[in-house]
């Protein structure tokens, strides 16, 4: 596995929730903890931050309330980061 997608982040959230849910069996909690550990090993804070920045820039590109120069700046930054502006 390489970089985490939004789907992987959602899986991680679900596994973490299962580990804290009193209605989940001990066996299921143990499995959820193992899976969460596997997924969290692939997600660093730095990678998450970069993905959040990209999402914010993409939102700015499509937001009609952002000025044209702001949109251009967001597109330029996305290009620098190697991400498509769409």
Helices and strands as residue ranges (DSSP letters): H 6-20, H 26-40, H 45-62, H 68-81
